[in-house]
């Protein structure tokens, strides 16, 4: 299981809050991310982010390709 975070901003072409793993090279700074917790994969982490109100959550194409939709 990995630790997942969500980017607090939507500064990307699709306006998504991207979900990243703890070891992603594109992980946002400490002040620009929120901890989602430990999950078995990016799909579960994105589902948890959406349940927490991040309706435009999407997996990072680099570290969560299985959860990347846009």
Chimera marker file (.cmm) of the C-alpha trace (Angstrom):
<marker_set name="trace">
<marker id="1" x="0.000" y="0.000" z="0.000" r="1" g="1" b="0" radius="0.5"/>
<marker id="2" x="1.120" y="3.522" z="-0.757" r="1" g="1" b="0" radius="0.5"/>
<marker id="3" x="0.386" y="6.890" z="0.753" r="1" g="1" b="0" radius="0.5"/>
<marker id="4" x="-1.671" y="9.111" z="-1.583" r="1" g="1" b="0" radius="0.5"/>
<marker id="5" x="-2.140" y="12.877" z="-1.760" r="1" g="1" b="0" radius="0.5"/>
<marker id="6" x="-4.391" y="15.189" z="-3.730" r="1" g="1" b="0" radius="0.5"/>
<marker id="7" x="-3.267" y="18.436" z="-5.290" r="1" g="1" b="0" radius="0.5"/>
<marker id="8" x="-5.260" y="21.310" z="-3.767" r="1" g="1" b="0" radius="0.5"/>
<marker id="9" x="-5.193" y="23.338" z="-6.982" r="1" g="1" b="0" radius="0.5"/>
<marker id="10" x="-6.510" y="22.623" z="-10.452" r="1" g="1" b="0" radius="0.5"/>
<marker id="11" x="-3.722" y="24.246" z="-12.459" r="1" g="1" b="0" radius="0.5"/>
<marker id="12" x="-3.669" y="21.738" z="-15.287" r="1" g="1" b="0" radius="0.5"/>
<marker id="13" x="-5.272" y="21.700" z="-18.749" r="1" g="1" b="0" radius="0.5"/>
<marker id="14" x="-8.359" y="19.741" z="-17.611" r="1" g="1" b="0" radius="0.5"/>
<marker id="15" x="-8.916" y="21.576" z="-14.310" r="1" g="1" b="0" radius="0.5"/>
<marker id="16" x="-8.582" y="18.400" z="-12.230" r="1" g="1" b="0" radius="0.5"/>
<marker id="17" x="-7.316" y="17.882" z="-8.702" r="1" g="1" b="0" radius="0.5"/>
<marker id="18" x="-4.664" y="15.268" z="-9.399" r="1" g="1" b="0" radius="0.5"/>
<marker id="19" x="-3.998" y="12.370" z="-7.045" r="1" g="1" b="0" radius="0.5"/>
<marker id="20" x="-0.333" y="11.410" z="-6.512" r="1" g="1" b="0" radius="0.5"/>
<marker id="21" x="1.612" y="8.731" z="-4.681" r="1" g="1" b="0" radius="0.5"/>
<marker id="22" x="4.099" y="9.667" z="-1.981" r="1" g="1" b="0" radius="0.5"/>
<marker id="23" x="7.020" y="8.935" z="-4.307" r="1" g="1" b="0" radius="0.5"/>
<marker id="24" x="5.766" y="10.746" z="-7.429" r="1" g="1" b="0" radius="0.5"/>
<marker id="25" x="8.210" y="13.223" z="-8.916" r="1" g="1" b="0" radius="0.5"/>
<marker id="26" x="5.243" y="15.558" z="-9.551" r="1" g="1" b="0" radius="0.5"/>
<marker id="27" x="3.985" y="15.471" z="-5.942" r="1" g="1" b="0" radius="0.5"/>
<marker id="28" x="2.875" y="19.007" z="-4.989" r="1" g="1" b="0" radius="0.5"/>
<marker id="29" x="4.602" y="20.947" z="-2.225" r="1" g="1" b="0" radius="0.5"/>
<marker id="30" x="3.524" y="20.426" z="1.383" r="1" g="1" b="0" radius="0.5"/>
<marker id="31" x="1.410" y="23.582" z="1.276" r="1" g="1" b="0" radius="0.5"/>
<marker id="32" x="-0.359" y="22.525" z="-1.907" r="1" g="1" b="0" radius="0.5"/>
<marker id="33" x="-1.471" y="18.987" z="-1.101" r="1" g="1" b="0" radius="0.5"/>
<marker id="34" x="-3.829" y="17.117" z="1.197" r="1" g="1" b="0" radius="0.5"/>
<marker id="35" x="-3.223" y="13.637" z="2.524" r="1" g="1" b="0" radius="0.5"/>
<marker id="36" x="-5.807" y="11.079" z="1.404" r="1" g="1" b="0" radius="0.5"/>
<marker id="37" x="-4.330" y="8.107" z="3.282" r="1" g="1" b="0" radius="0.5"/>
<marker id="38" x="-3.030" y="4.653" z="2.374" r="1" g="1" b="0" radius="0.5"/>
<marker id="39" x="-4.602" y="2.752" z="-0.508" r="1" g="1" b="0" radius="0.5"/>
<marker id="40" x="-3.865" y="-0.345" z="-2.558" r="1" g="1" b="0" radius="0.5"/>
<marker id="41" x="-4.035" y="1.577" z="-5.844" r="1" g="1" b="0" radius="0.5"/>
<marker id="42" x="-4.815" y="4.890" z="-7.488" r="1" g="1" b="0" radius="0.5"/>
<marker id="43" x="-8.374" y="3.896" z="-8.321" r="1" g="1" b="0" radius="0.5"/>
<marker id="44" x="-9.220" y="3.532" z="-4.621" r="1" g="1" b="0" radius="0.5"/>
<marker id="45" x="-7.422" y="6.802" z="-3.814" r="1" g="1" b="0" radius="0.5"/>
<marker id="46" x="-9.335" y="8.732" z="-6.496" r="1" g="1" b="0" radius="0.5"/>
<marker id="47" x="-12.623" y="7.254" z="-5.253" r="1" g="1" b="0" radius="0.5"/>
<marker id="48" x="-11.760" y="8.402" z="-1.726" r="1" g="1" b="0" radius="0.5"/>
<marker id="49" x="-10.898" y="11.890" z="-2.994" r="1" g="1" b="0" radius="0.5"/>
<marker id="50" x="-14.255" y="12.123" z="-4.771" r="1" g="1" b="0" radius="0.5"/>
<marker id="51" x="-16.027" y="10.972" z="-1.603" r="1" g="1" b="0" radius="0.5"/>
<marker id="52" x="-14.277" y="13.824" z="0.246" r="1" g="1" b="0" radius="0.5"/>
<marker id="53" x="-15.689" y="16.382" z="-2.172" r="1" g="1" b="0" radius="0.5"/>
<marker id="54" x="-13.008" y="16.583" z="-4.859" r="1" g="1" b="0" radius="0.5"/>
<marker id="55" x="-15.450" y="15.904" z="-7.693" r="1" g="1" b="0" radius="0.5"/>
<marker id="56" x="-12.801" y="16.540" z="-10.358" r="1" g="1" b="0" radius="0.5"/>
<marker id="57" x="-10.199" y="14.200" z="-8.817" r="1" g="1" b="0" radius="0.5"/>
<marker id="58" x="-8.133" y="12.289" z="-11.365" r="1" g="1" b="0" radius="0.5"/>
<marker id="59" x="-5.061" y="10.082" z="-11.137" r="1" g="1" b="0" radius="0.5"/>
<marker id="60" x="-1.663" y="11.464" z="-12.124" r="1" g="1" b="0" radius="0.5"/>
<marker id="61" x="-0.667" y="10.000" z="-15.481" r="1" g="1" b="0" radius="0.5"/>
<marker id="62" x="2.852" y="9.314" z="-14.144" r="1" g="1" b="0" radius="0.5"/>
<marker id="63" x="2.210" y="7.641" z="-10.784" r="1" g="1" b="0" radius="0.5"/>
<marker id="64" x="-1.479" y="6.587" z="-11.007" r="1" g="1" b="0" radius="0.5"/>
<marker id="65" x="-1.986" y="5.709" z="-14.680" r="1" g="1" b="0" radius="0.5"/>
<marker id="66" x="-4.665" y="3.142" z="-13.769" r="1" g="1" b="0" radius="0.5"/>
<marker id="67" x="-6.795" y="6.010" z="-12.370" r="1" g="1" b="0" radius="0.5"/>
<marker id="68" x="-5.983" y="8.643" z="-15.006" r="1" g="1" b="0" radius="0.5"/>
<marker id="69" x="-9.040" y="9.547" z="-17.087" r="1" g="1" b="0" radius="0.5"/>
<marker id="70" x="-8.456" y="13.081" z="-18.399" r="1" g="1" b="0" radius="0.5"/>
<link id1="1" id2="2" r="1" g="1" b="0" radius="0.2"/>
<link id1="2" id2="3" r="1" g="1" b="0" radius="0.2"/>
<link id1="3" id2="4" r="1" g="1" b="0" radius="0.2"/>
<link id1="4" id2="5" r="1" g="1" b="0" radius="0.2"/>
<link id1="5" id2="6" r="1" g="1" b="0" radius="0.2"/>
<link id1="6" id2="7" r="1" g="1" b="0" radius="0.2"/>
<link id1="7" id2="8" r="1" g="1" b="0" radius="0.2"/>
<link id1="8" id2="9" r="1" g="1" b="0" radius="0.2"/>
<link id1="9" id2="10" r="1" g="1" b="0" radius="0.2"/>
<link id1="10" id2="11" r="1" g="1" b="0" radius="0.2"/>
<link id1="11" id2="12" r="1" g="1" b="0" radius="0.2"/>
<link id1="12" id2="13" r="1" g="1" b="0" radius="0.2"/>
<link id1="13" id2="14" r="1" g="1" b="0" radius="0.2"/>
<link id1="14" id2="15" r="1" g="1" b="0" radius="0.2"/>
<link id1="15" id2="16" r="1" g="1" b="0" radius="0.2"/>
<link id1="16" id2="17" r="1" g="1" b="0" radius="0.2"/>
<link id1="17" id2="18" r="1" g="1" b="0" radius="0.2"/>
<link id1="18" id2="19" r="1" g="1" b="0" radius="0.2"/>
<link id1="19" id2="20" r="1" g="1" b="0" radius="0.2"/>
<link id1="20" id2="21" r="1" g="1" b="0" radius="0.2"/>
<link id1="21" id2="22" r="1" g="1" b="0" radius="0.2"/>
<link id1="22" id2="23" r="1" g="1" b="0" radius="0.2"/>
<link id1="23" id2="24" r="1" g="1" b="0" radius="0.2"/>
<link id1="24" id2="25" r="1" g="1" b="0" radius="0.2"/>
<link id1="25" id2="26" r="1" g="1" b="0" radius="0.2"/>
<link id1="26" id2="27" r="1" g="1" b="0" radius="0.2"/>
<link id1="27" id2="28" r="1" g="1" b="0" radius="0.2"/>
<link id1="28" id2="29" r="1" g="1" b="0" radius="0.2"/>
<link id1="29" id2="30" r="1" g="1" b="0" radius="0.2"/>
<link id1="30" id2="31" r="1" g="1" b="0" radius="0.2"/>
<link id1="31" id2="32" r="1" g="1" b="0" radius="0.2"/>
<link id1="32" id2="33" r="1" g="1" b="0" radius="0.2"/>
<link id1="33" id2="34" r="1" g="1" b="0" radius="0.2"/>
<link id1="34" id2="35" r="1" g="1" b="0" radius="0.2"/>
<link id1="35" id2="36" r="1" g="1" b="0" radius="0.2"/>
<link id1="36" id2="37" r="1" g="1" b="0" radius="0.2"/>
<link id1="37" id2="38" r="1" g="1" b="0" radius="0.2"/>
<link id1="38" id2="39" r="1" g="1" b="0" radius="0.2"/>
<link id1="39" id2="40" r="1" g="1" b="0" radius="0.2"/>
<link id1="40" id2="41" r="1" g="1" b="0" radius="0.2"/>
<link id1="41" id2="42" r="1" g="1" b="0" radius="0.2"/>
<link id1="42" id2="43" r="1" g="1" b="0" radius="0.2"/>
<link id1="43" id2="44" r="1" g="1" b="0" radius="0.2"/>
<link id1="44" id2="45" r="1" g="1" b="0" radius="0.2"/>
<link id1="45" id2="46" r="1" g="1" b="0" radius="0.2"/>
<link id1="46" id2="47" r="1" g="1" b="0" radius="0.2"/>
<link id1="47" id2="48" r="1" g="1" b="0" radius="0.2"/>
<link id1="48" id2="49" r="1" g="1" b="0" radius="0.2"/>
<link id1="49" id2="50" r="1" g="1" b="0" radius="0.2"/>
<link id1="50" id2="51" r="1" g="1" b="0" radius="0.2"/>
<link id1="51" id2="52" r="1" g="1" b="0" radius="0.2"/>
<link id1="52" id2="53" r="1" g="1" b="0" radius="0.2"/>
<link id1="53" id2="54" r="1" g="1" b="0" radius="0.2"/>
<link id1="54" id2="55" r="1" g="1" b="0" radius="0.2"/>
<link id1="55" id2="56" r="1" g="1" b="0" radius="0.2"/>
<link id1="56" id2="57" r="1" g="1" b="0" radius="0.2"/>
<link id1="57" id2="58" r="1" g="1" b="0" radius="0.2"/>
<link id1="58" id2="59" r="1" g="1" b="0" radius="0.2"/>
<link id1="59" id2="60" r="1" g="1" b="0" radius="0.2"/>
<link id1="60" id2="61" r="1" g="1" b="0" radius="0.2"/>
<link id1="61" id2="62" r="1" g="1" b="0" radius="0.2"/>
<link id1="62" id2="63" r="1" g="1" b="0" radius="0.2"/>
<link id1="63" id2="64" r="1" g="1" b="0" radius="0.2"/>
<link id1="64" id2="65" r="1" g="1" b="0" radius="0.2"/>
<link id1="65" id2="66" r="1" g="1" b="0" radius="0.2"/>
<link id1="66" id2="67" r="1" g="1" b="0" radius="0.2"/>
<link id1="67" id2="68" r="1" g="1" b="0" radius="0.2"/>
<link id1="68" id2="69" r="1" g="1" b="0" radius="0.2"/>
<link id1="69" id2="70" r="1" g="1" b="0" radius="0.2"/>
</marker_set>
